Amino acid sequence: MVVTSLFTDQGKAPVRFQKMKEEMTGSVTNPIYVVIDPFSGKKIGQYDYNQAKAADFAERLQKNIRRFRRMNRNVASVQAAAKQS
């Protein structure tokens, strides 16, 4: 996983970043954590501040890693089948 930050309250384009966050998460809450598939850009998981503080946060991230691997394994299987035909 690569951790990045999207600042929605400072910098040159806060309004654009706020809109991006709201479209992606459906929330105006800060902070909010989103796990994104780097290949498709699809959201895999989302956690708000209270969920991120929970004792099981590490397991939540592991669940998203497993979901990501399943999603991309399916993509790889389809791509391999297409090459064979």
FIVO-176111 format. One line per 4 residues: number of its first residue (from 1); their letters; for each residue x, z, y of N, C-alpha, C, O, CB. Coordinates in Angstrom, 3 decimals, m for minus. Atoms other than C-alpha are relative to their C-alpha. Glycine has a CB too. Example, Ala and Ser with C-alpha at 12.3 -4.5 7.8 and 13.67 -1.06 7.14 Angstrom:
2
1> as> 0.890 0.000 m1.190 12.300 7.800 m4.500 0.900 0.000 1.200 1.936 0.665 1.181 m0.992 1.246 0.027 ~ m0.820 m0.060 m1.190 13.670 7.140 m1.060 m0.770 0.730 1.090 m0.261 0.899 2.198 0.414 m1.415 0.462
END
This chain:
85
1> mvvt> 0.845 0.000 m1.167 0.000 0.000 0.000 0.888 0.000 1.227 1.971 0.585 1.237 m0.960 1.207 0.000 ~ m0.688 0.017 m1.275 1.097 m0.680 3.526 m0.943 0.620 1.015 m2.079 0.172 1.169 0.429 m1.453 0.414 ~ 0.821 m0.675 m0.998 m0.206 1.631 6.224 0.206 m0.684 1.339 1.339 m0.883 1.778 0.346 1.515 0.089 ~ m0.055 0.560 m1.343 m1.042 0.030 9.548 m0.987 0.765 0.869 m1.870 1.457 0.363 m0.318 m1.534 m0.004
5> slft> 0.901 m0.666 m0.939 m2.773 1.332 12.655 m0.578 m1.037 0.948 0.116 m1.948 1.399 0.736 1.119 0.789 ~ 0.680 0.852 m0.964 m5.303 m0.401 14.858 m0.505 0.920 1.095 m1.475 1.653 0.903 m1.175 m0.831 m0.661 ~ 0.377 m0.884 m1.096 m5.526 1.365 18.197 m1.154 m0.625 0.771 m1.027 m1.716 1.328 1.207 0.272 0.937 ~ 1.202 0.524 m0.649 m9.006 0.919 19.642 m0.235 0.632 1.365 m1.241 0.346 2.015 m1.211 0.227 m0.885
9> dqgk> 0.208 m0.684 m1.274 m8.537 3.086 22.718 1.178 m0.137 0.957 1.224 0.552 1.975 m0.273 1.452 m0.246 ~ m1.139 0.182 m0.886 m5.271 1.894 24.253 0.594 m1.386 m0.210 0.241 m2.087 m1.158 1.064 1.094 m0.240 ~ m0.655 1.292 0.131 m3.139 m1.161 24.783 m0.719 m1.086 0.774 m1.605 m0.808 1.582 0.095 m0.388 m1.447 ~ 0.507 1.137 m0.760 m3.978 m4.620 26.063 m1.371 m0.484 m0.449 m2.102 m1.072 0.348 0.965 m1.125 m0.089
13> apvr> 1.240 0.579 0.512 m6.957 m5.451 23.841 m0.893 1.020 m0.706 m1.358 0.745 m1.812 0.320 m1.124 m0.948 ~ 0.786 m1.009 0.714 m8.893 m2.247 23.022 m1.422 m0.450 m0.308 m1.958 m0.098 m1.359 m0.047 1.267 0.804 ~ 1.377 0.441 0.250 m12.310 m3.902 23.347 m0.041 m0.923 m1.208 m0.933 m0.802 m2.047 m0.583 m0.715 1.241 ~ m0.069 0.909 1.152 m11.343 m6.640 20.889 0.226 0.781 m1.287 m0.394 0.487 m2.309 1.122 m1.039 0.192
17> fqkm> m0.284 m0.799 1.187 m9.954 m4.074 18.457 m1.189 0.881 m0.371 m1.468 1.067 m1.556 1.240 0.862 0.226 ~ 1.196 m0.795 0.279 m13.047 m1.852 18.801 m1.039 m0.860 m0.713 m1.656 m0.430 m1.688 m0.587 0.587 1.307 ~ 0.975 0.907 0.610 m15.243 m4.833 17.977 0.400 m0.336 m1.436 m0.448 m0.357 m2.329 m0.131 m1.293 0.832 ~ m0.502 0.309 1.339 m13.054 m5.740 14.979 m0.269 1.167 m0.951 m0.727 0.965 m2.075 1.512 m0.320 0.047
21> keem> 0.216 m1.183 0.828 m13.253 m2.166 13.658 m1.482 0.179 m0.318 m1.841 0.457 m1.463 0.545 1.250 0.700 ~ 1.434 m0.168 0.219 m17.029 m1.975 14.122 m0.544 m1.048 m0.958 m1.382 m0.737 m1.804 m0.747 m0.070 1.322 ~ 0.449 1.057 0.916 m17.553 m5.325 12.372 0.462 0.277 m1.424 m0.281 0.047 m2.378 0.522 m1.370 0.462 ~ m0.559 m0.241 1.324 m15.305 m4.314 9.481 m0.583 1.233 m0.664 m0.798 1.250 m1.876 1.492 0.137 0.091
25> tgsv> 0.384 m1.277 0.585 m16.531 m0.760 9.034 m1.455 0.389 0.240 m2.004 1.214 m0.491 0.879 1.065 0.533 ~ 1.351 m0.408 m0.353 m19.962 m0.547 10.638 m0.025 1.379 0.642 m1.063 2.041 0.657 m0.884 m0.015 m1.226 ~ m0.117 m1.342 m0.552 m18.731 2.608 12.361 0.780 m0.027 1.311 1.641 m0.880 1.521 0.680 0.937 m1.006 ~ m0.768 m0.183 m1.228 m17.501 3.710 15.772 0.863 1.254 m0.085 1.549 1.608 0.874 m0.936 0.081 1.213
29> tnpi> m0.728 m1.247 0.213 m15.945 6.882 14.324 1.507 m0.239 m0.038 1.978 m1.236 m0.585 m0.457 0.666 m1.296 ~ m1.459 m0.006 0.090 m12.233 7.581 14.788 0.435 1.336 m0.564 m0.160 2.354 m0.211 0.660 m0.262 1.389 ~ m0.589 1.158 0.681 m10.213 7.810 12.694 m0.863 m0.408 m1.191 m1.681 0.359 m1.698 1.443 0.314 m0.465 ~ 0.638 0.516 1.209 m11.493 5.662 9.880 1.071 m0.777 m0.759 1.885 m1.477 m0.156 m1.260 m0.909 0.333
33> yvvi> m1.027 0.607 0.847 m9.401 4.401 6.985 m0.644 m1.082 m0.850 m1.681 m0.859 m1.474 0.699 1.067 m0.898 ~ 0.540 1.139 0.732 m9.965 1.007 5.384 1.091 m0.559 m0.901 2.234 m0.719 m0.475 m0.538 m1.093 0.971 ~ m0.916 0.649 0.942 m8.313 m0.496 2.299 m0.437 m1.455 m0.091 m1.588 m1.745 m0.418 m0.006 0.706 m1.428 ~ 0.312 1.428 m0.071 m8.135 m4.299 2.571 0.855 m0.766 m0.994 2.054 m0.518 m1.121 0.220 m0.543 1.428
37> dpfs> m0.727 0.908 0.886 m7.182 m6.909 m0.015 0.819 m0.932 0.892 0.244 m1.663 1.698 m0.983 m0.813 m0.948 ~ m0.828 0.820 m0.889 m4.208 m8.651 1.641 m0.144 m1.506 m0.233 0.210 m2.300 0.639 1.441 0.386 m0.165 ~ 0.142 1.420 0.296 m5.005 m11.974 m0.041 m1.307 m0.569 0.537 m1.327 m1.651 1.124 0.085 m0.228 m1.494 ~ 1.311 0.515 m0.411 m8.707 m12.329 0.705 m0.468 0.561 1.337 m1.344 m0.015 1.981 m1.027 0.313 m1.059
41> gkki> 0.451 m0.660 m1.215 m9.045 m9.986 3.676 m1.272 0.805 m0.192 m1.815 1.347 0.771 m0.211 m1.011 1.072 ~ 1.226 m0.747 0.285 m12.030 m8.349 1.949 0.282 1.495 m0.041 1.354 1.936 m0.455 m0.618 m0.459 m1.331 ~ m0.111 m1.450 0.024 m12.620 m4.646 2.323 m0.205 0.491 m1.427 m1.174 0.115 m2.088 m1.025 0.652 0.965 ~ 0.091 m0.580 1.329 m12.001 m2.733 m0.904 m0.579 1.403 0.073 m1.368 1.796 m0.786 1.372 0.023 m0.672
45> gqyd> 0.477 m1.369 m0.145 m12.673 0.790 0.328 0.038 0.439 1.447 0.712 m0.172 2.276 0.824 0.945 m0.853 ~ 0.073 m0.510 m1.363 m13.440 2.811 3.438 m0.226 1.500 m0.043 m1.039 1.984 m0.831 m1.125 m0.704 0.800 ~ 0.109 m1.451 m0.046 m13.067 6.500 4.277 0.023 0.473 1.437 0.813 m0.020 2.242 1.129 0.661 m0.801 ~ m0.039 m0.563 m1.342 m13.865 8.487 7.387 0.937 1.208 0.005 1.533 1.555 m1.014 m1.427 0.399 0.480
49> ynqa> m0.939 m1.110 m0.180 m11.876 11.423 8.718 m0.233 1.127 m1.002 0.723 1.643 m1.582 m0.108 0.545 1.411 ~ 0.291 m1.103 0.920 m13.648 14.039 6.587 0.362 m0.349 m1.433 0.876 0.499 m2.162 m1.469 0.379 0.078 ~ m0.358 0.410 1.364 m13.187 12.047 3.375 1.507 m0.084 m0.163 2.028 0.193 m1.243 m0.640 m1.352 m0.346 ~ m1.458 0.128 0.074 m9.520 11.460 4.184 0.665 1.364 m0.156 1.763 1.458 m0.704 0.538 m0.706 1.250
53> kaad> m0.562 m1.343 0.124 m8.939 15.211 4.376 m0.302 0.622 m1.359 0.268 1.655 m1.709 m0.536 0.894 1.104 ~ 0.407 m0.559 1.283 m10.527 15.778 0.979 1.174 0.048 m0.971 2.102 m0.758 m0.899 m1.146 m0.816 m0.598 ~ m1.072 m0.189 0.979 m8.350 16.975 m1.873 0.163 m1.205 m0.919 1.241 m1.416 m1.475 m0.267 1.241 m0.830 ~ m0.071 1.133 0.922 m9.175 13.845 m3.880 0.329 m1.324 0.697 0.089 m2.389 0.130 m1.308 m0.134 m0.739
57> faer> m0.297 1.234 m0.729 m8.007 11.337 m1.241 0.990 m0.888 m0.759 0.826 m2.107 m0.796 0.558 0.331 1.384 ~ m0.977 0.784 0.761 m5.021 10.271 m3.363 m0.675 m0.741 m1.147 m0.339 m1.893 m1.421 1.114 0.907 m0.543 ~ 0.723 0.666 1.084 m7.371 9.515 m6.270 m0.879 m1.117 0.540 m1.046 m2.142 m0.121 m0.851 1.008 m0.780 ~ 0.798 1.072 m0.616 m9.612 7.506 m3.926 0.868 m1.235 0.227 0.433 m2.361 m0.018 m0.621 0.475 1.344
61> lqkn> m0.905 1.130 m0.213 m6.617 5.358 m3.019 0.374 m0.654 m1.327 0.441 m1.880 m1.410 1.267 0.459 0.740 ~ m0.317 0.550 1.317 m5.685 4.944 m6.692 m1.165 m0.831 m0.528 m0.951 m1.878 m1.139 0.341 1.128 m0.990 ~ 1.183 0.749 0.412 m9.255 3.816 m7.404 m0.031 m1.367 0.687 m0.385 m2.370 0.068 m1.283 0.794 0.323 ~ m0.038 1.267 m0.719 m8.877 1.151 m4.723 1.110 m0.910 m0.502 0.950 m2.131 m0.534 0.173 0.249 1.480
65> irrf> m1.084 0.808 0.582 m5.571 0.014 m6.194 m0.472 m0.627 m1.300 m0.207 m1.803 m1.549 1.270 0.861 m0.246 ~ 0.525 0.554 1.258 m7.266 m0.398 m9.589 m1.021 m1.106 0.276 m1.024 m2.135 m0.399 m0.647 1.117 m0.854 ~ 0.997 1.011 m0.369 m10.146 m2.300 m7.955 0.693 m1.276 0.484 0.291 m2.381 0.119 m0.951 0.545 1.097 ~ m0.775 1.139 m0.492 m7.641 m4.560 m6.162 0.616 m0.776 m1.162 0.556 m2.005 m1.193 1.101 0.473 0.966
69> rrmn> m0.623 0.668 1.152 m5.817 m5.293 m9.423 m1.025 m0.748 m0.836 m0.758 m1.861 m1.289 0.730 1.017 m0.874 ~ 1.064 0.698 0.751 m9.081 m6.141 m11.222 m0.444 m1.251 0.735 m0.609 m2.309 0.129 m1.212 0.932 m0.229 ~ 0.451 1.144 m0.790 m10.169 m8.415 m8.392 1.002 m1.141 m0.095 0.614 m2.294 m0.280 m0.209 0.404 1.467 ~ m1.015 1.041 m0.004 m6.880 m10.287 m8.360 0.326 m0.502 m1.393 0.781 m1.636 m1.542 1.248 0.505 0.657
73> rnva> m0.163 0.469 1.372 m6.608 m10.453 m12.140 m1.055 m1.067 m0.282 m0.767 m2.091 m0.901 m0.113 1.179 m1.017 ~ 1.066 0.983 0.182 m9.952 m12.249 m12.144 0.320 m1.289 0.732 0.068 m2.373 0.207 m1.334 0.559 0.483 ~ m0.388 1.189 m0.765 m8.701 m14.633 m9.460 1.095 m0.749 m0.742 1.049 m1.974 m0.850 0.476 0.386 1.426 ~ m1.112 0.620 0.725 m5.510 m15.273 m11.438 m0.510 m0.696 m1.262 m0.025 m1.775 m1.604 1.069 1.057 m0.365
77> svqa> 0.558 0.612 1.193 m7.550 m15.982 m14.592 m0.707 m1.309 0.320 m0.572 m2.289 m0.413 m0.958 0.956 m0.676 ~ 0.712 1.224 m0.402 m9.720 m18.530 m12.779 0.999 m1.068 0.395 0.834 m2.235 0.038 m0.976 0.281 1.170 ~ m1.017 0.973 m0.424 m6.663 m20.186 m11.222 0.728 m0.582 m1.208 0.988 m1.785 m1.250 1.014 0.659 0.962 ~ m0.692 0.472 1.200 m4.914 m20.405 m14.611 m0.880 m0.960 m0.785 m0.398 m1.982 m1.273 0.413 1.182 m0.885
81> aakq> 0.934 0.866 0.722 m8.011 m21.914 m16.246 m0.132 m1.339 0.715 m0.222 m2.379 0.063 m1.381 0.676 m0.135 ~ 0.131 1.248 m0.762 m8.288 m24.491 m13.451 1.218 m0.877 m0.192 1.097 m2.100 m0.247 m0.205 0.292 1.490 ~ m1.217 0.789 0.208 m4.677 m25.550 m13.955 0.026 m0.654 m1.371 0.576 m1.743 m1.538 1.229 0.876 0.171 ~ m0.009 0.527 1.362 m5.241 m26.061 m17.674 m0.983 m1.135 m0.198 m0.815 m1.945 m1.110 m0.303 1.096 m0.974
85> s> 1.013 1.046 0.190 m8.263 m28.317 m17.223 0.321 m1.273 0.725 m0.444 m2.235 0.652 m1.331 0.487 0.446
END
